[in-house]
Amino acid sequence: MRNFSEIRAFEDEFELFELPASRLIGLEVRNGGALGNTAPALWGQAFESGAMDALKALPQVLEGSTYGWTCEYDPSTDTFVYIVCVLTPADTPVPEGFTHRDVSATLVAKG
C-alpha cells in the first residue's frame, strides 16, 4: 500500500493509498436543490479574495493540491455542503474565517 503523498495526477491507473488522519481546511457553501450549483462562485470567491493563497500556504498532505469536498447531504432539501479546501495534517490550526472537517486515517482510491 502506498502513502497518499505518492498520488500523481493524470495517471490512468486504479490504485489504493493510505491517507493518514487529516484535516480539510477551506471555505464552504450549501449546494444543490433549490440553491442550484453554488460551487463555481465559491471557487471564484476563493481566488478573488486571496483565500486560496492563504490555503496554499498551509502545510499539505499532498503539496499544491486543492479539492472540492462534498459532505453532509440533507435529503429533505436535496442539498449538501461543498468545501473548496486543502488537505492538511491532522491538528493543523484553522485560520480565522475558514471552516474545517477532520478525516480519520483511511484508505482512498484513485482511478
N, C-alpha and C positions, 0 to 999 in steps of 0.2 A: 504494500500500500504506500502510495506516495504522499508527501506533505502538500497541503493546499497551496503553499507558496511556489510549488513547481508547476502550477497550471500555466499553460501557454495558449493564448487566444488563437483562433482560426486554424487549429489543427483538427482535421476531420477524423477524430478517433474517440470512441467512448472510453472513459476512464473513471475510476473511483479515487477519491482523495480523502485524507483525514483533515478535517477542519478543527483546529483547537477551539476551546472556549473563546468567544469573540464578542465584540460589541459593535453594532451598527450605529453610526452617528450621522445625522443628516437633518433634512427638512422634510416635513410630511404634510400631506393633504388627504382629505377623503375623496375618493374617486369612484366613478361608475354610477349606475342607477340614473336618477333624475339629474344628478350633477354633471353627467357626461364625463368625458375624458379630460380631467384636470391635470394629468401628468405633464404634458408638454409645457404648460405655463409654469409649472413648478421647476422644471429643468431650466427654462428661461430665467426665472427669478434667481435660481441658484447661481447662474453665471453672471447675470447683470448686477446682482447685489454684492458680489465678492464672496459670497458664502462658499462657493466651490473652491476658491483659493484657500480659505480657512480650513475646509475639509481636507484638501490635498496636503496641507501642512501637518496633519495629524499622522502619527505612526500608523502604518497599514499592514495588514496581514499579507496582502498582495500589492506591492508598490505600484502606484499610478492607476489603480483600478477604482472606478466609480460604479455604482449599482443603482438600479431601480428595484426596490424591495417591496413586495406586497404582503400584507398580513391583515388580520383582524376583520375578516369578512362578516358583514351583517346581512343575513338573508332577508330580514324584514324591509330593508331599503335597497338591497342588491348593490351595496357599496362596500368598499374596502379601503384600508389605509395604504397609501403609496408613499414611499420614502426615497428621496434622492439622497444617496449616502455613500460613505466609505466603510469598509470592514476593518475594524481596528482590533488590537489585542484587548482581551478582557480587562476590565477595570480602567480603561483609558478615560481620563477626565472628559466630561462633556462640556464643551464651551457654551457660554450663555447664548440663548436664542436657538439652540439646536435640540433635537429630540434624540432618543436612543432606544434600542432594543438589545437585550442580551441574548446571545445564542450559545447554547450548551455545545460542548465538543460533540461532533457528529461526523458521519460520512457524507460526502457530497459527490454527485455525478456530474461529469462534463461530457457532452456528446453532441 
